[in-house]
């Protein structure tokens, strides 16, 4: 079965692909794991908001305020449908990083005895695959509360070693926070049994969906997680907007981590009470145009069909892995087969630093990511200073993979390896 879209046609929807790169080359954009490109419909949605509807949402009785509020709340409805969530469970933040920090700080602000409060001896379970955004907030929470951090190691293929799940997730565990898909290795984590194990001991499960929500169907009810975060800018949307999803009963029990306007129910000179979710987590004037732009991005993905997106990326990754297997002196880091892995390929070339690889590829218009990918503990576990990473999306096709393979061959020639 073939996906129901053609990347060459899709690229026409993205103005940036008309750009001429160094050496007169076309843009071969293989860095969507860092940030995706934006279709014209997203750019137009933001522009139209500012041109025709710009006003502070939830703050006026005039026409523009009504239109702005309707557009903003309409965006929330679109995101809720995208996740199969209830509307009031969707919180707009500025990024996935802020979303995860919002949870961590809220837990840290909870009164002793609360379901969300941590104390010395409690346990937070992570993994060696985590991006810093799903590691450092929990490190800081552990330092503030005396909780301990333990983690799932990875095996030699770059997948989680789940053999000691019962030793890691125990009745002391309060939080299990894991990535859905590694931003470095492409590994997709089999979370179903881990969610079940967390809930069996009364722990909360937080899912970092930055590398999954843009690439395959996410259904929060089916996943049965308690909280989820992802970034708009990795899902064809604008920068400056992210999503925090949480079970409504939990959101309404949690303490906010930002306070100020619009998140209150009542205020005196000495006390305040909080509005119900999602407003209690959206202090201040929100990222209105960005939320509208993200809704346009989600509508674009829905028009393609998330099943088609996933199928396209799977087929393209299979093609790329086969091409990489034919290269001498080039090692794919992580799963070398296309089972439970996403459209991310990190690799190293013997004798060439990743930054040098990236600079050579750039001369041919090929944009990749180089370095530690905000995953230092993982790099240290792998014994690497970094990798070169190619990440694919809906606008990439086999010609892009071929260009990458050709560029790698040129890098090997240049450095004589």
VENCORGI-V126044 format. One record per residue. N is the residue number from 1. RES is the residue in one letter. NEAR is the number of other ideal C-beta (glycine too) atoms within 12 Angstrom. Layout:
n,res,near
N,RES,NEAR
N,RES,NEAR
This chain:
n,res,near
1,X,11
2,X,12
3,X,24
4,X,17
5,X,27
6,X,20
7,X,32
8,X,18
9,X,17
10,X,30
11,X,28
12,X,16
13,X,30
14,X,30
15,X,18
16,X,28
17,X,30
18,X,14
19,X,18
20,X,12
21,X,22
22,X,18
23,X,17
24,X,11
25,X,22
26,X,23
27,X,29
28,X,39
29,X,38
30,X,45
31,X,35
32,X,40
33,X,42
34,X,30
35,X,28
36,X,42
37,X,40
38,X,35
39,X,35
40,X,25
41,X,30
42,X,39
43,X,28
44,X,24
45,X,37
46,X,35
47,X,20
48,X,21
49,X,34
50,X,21
51,X,15
52,X,18
53,X,29
54,X,25
55,X,25
56,X,24
57,X,34
58,X,28
59,X,19
60,X,17
61,X,11
62,X,14
63,X,14
64,X,22
65,X,21
66,X,19
67,X,24
68,X,31
69,X,31
70,X,22
71,X,35
72,X,40
73,X,28
74,X,28
75,X,43
76,X,39
77,X,25
78,X,32
79,X,46
80,X,29
81,X,24
82,X,37
83,X,38
84,X,22
85,X,34
86,X,24
87,X,23
88,X,27
89,X,34
90,X,45
91,X,50
92,X,49
93,X,40
94,X,32
95,X,32
96,X,48
97,X,31
98,X,33
99,X,42
100,X,47
101,X,34
102,X,42
103,X,47
104,X,42
105,X,29
106,X,41
107,X,41
108,X,33
109,X,25
110,X,28
111,X,16
112,X,14
113,X,9
114,X,20
115,X,23
116,X,37
117,X,26
118,X,38
119,X,24
120,X,16
121,X,16
122,X,33
123,X,34
124,X,44
125,X,43
126,X,45
127,X,44
128,X,34
129,X,46
130,X,45
131,X,43
132,X,29
133,X,37
134,X,49
135,X,34
136,X,24
137,X,36
138,X,42
139,X,25
140,X,21
141,X,39
142,X,31
143,X,18
144,X,22
145,X,30
146,X,18
147,X,30
148,X,26
149,X,33
150,X,27
151,X,34
152,X,36
153,X,25
154,X,33
155,X,21
156,X,15
157,X,21
158,X,37
159,X,29
160,X,38
161,X,23
162,X,24
163,X,13
164,X,17
165,X,29
166,X,17
167,X,18
168,X,31
169,X,36
170,X,23
171,X,15
172,X,23
173,X,34
174,X,41
175,X,44
176,X,45
177,X,52
178,X,51
179,X,48
180,X,44
181,X,46
182,X,46
183,X,47
184,X,49
185,X,46
186,X,45
187,X,42
188,X,36
189,X,42
190,X,24
191,X,38
192,X,21
193,X,21
194,X,35
195,X,32
196,X,19
197,X,29
198,X,35
199,X,22
200,X,18
201,X,25
202,X,21
203,X,34
204,X,42
205,X,41
206,X,48
207,X,46
208,X,49
209,X,46
210,X,44
211,X,49
212,X,44
213,X,45
214,X,45
215,X,43
216,X,30
217,X,25
218,X,38
219,X,22
220,X,36
221,X,17
222,X,15
223,X,33
224,X,23
225,X,40
226,X,37
227,X,47
228,X,48
229,X,47
230,X,49
231,X,43
232,X,47
233,X,33
234,X,43
235,X,48
236,X,44
237,X,46
238,X,41
239,X,28
240,X,25
241,X,44
242,X,42
243,X,54
244,X,51
245,X,47
246,X,40
247,X,32
248,X,25
249,X,17
250,X,31
251,X,34
252,X,25
253,X,24
254,X,36
255,X,30
256,X,37
257,X,31
258,X,27
259,X,23
260,X,20
261,X,20
262,X,28
263,X,31
264,X,23
265,X,17
266,X,12
267,X,16
268,X,9
269,X,6
270,X,6
271,X,10
272,X,19
273,X,15
274,X,30
275,X,25
276,X,23
277,X,35
278,X,41
279,X,32
280,X,34
281,X,44
282,X,43
283,X,27
284,X,23
285,X,25
286,X,38
287,X,33
288,X,40
289,X,38
290,X,36
291,X,43
292,X,46
293,X,41
294,X,51
295,X,42
296,X,39
297,X,47
298,X,41
299,X,27
300,X,37
301,X,41
302,X,23
303,X,20
304,X,34
305,X,19
306,X,31
307,X,19
308,X,26
309,X,40
310,X,32
311,X,25
312,X,34
313,X,42
314,X,29
315,X,25
316,X,39
317,X,39
318,X,25
319,X,27
320,X,41
321,X,32
322,X,21
323,X,28
324,X,34
325,X,19
326,X,17
327,X,27
328,X,14
329,X,21
330,X,33
331,X,25
332,X,34
333,X,37
334,X,43
335,X,33
336,X,27
337,X,20
338,X,29
339,X,18
340,X,26
341,X,40
342,X,45
343,X,45
344,X,50
345,X,50
346,X,46
347,X,43
348,X,34
349,X,37
350,X,19
351,X,18
352,X,31
353,X,22
354,X,34
355,X,22
356,X,25
357,X,40
358,X,32
359,X,23
360,X,32
361,X,43
362,X,28
363,X,23
364,X,32
365,X,27
366,X,38
367,X,38
368,X,42
369,X,34
370,X,34
371,X,26
372,X,26
373,X,41
374,X,30
375,X,42
376,X,21
377,X,27
378,X,38
379,X,28
380,X,14
381,X,26
382,X,30
383,X,12
384,X,29
385,X,19
386,X,32
387,X,42
388,X,44
389,X,43
390,X,48
391,X,46
392,X,42
393,X,44
394,X,43
395,X,40
396,X,46
397,X,31
398,X,23
399,X,23
400,X,41
401,X,35
402,X,24
403,X,31
404,X,42
405,X,32
406,X,24
407,X,38
408,X,43
409,X,26
410,X,26
411,X,38
412,X,24
413,X,15
414,X,20
415,X,19
416,X,12
417,X,22
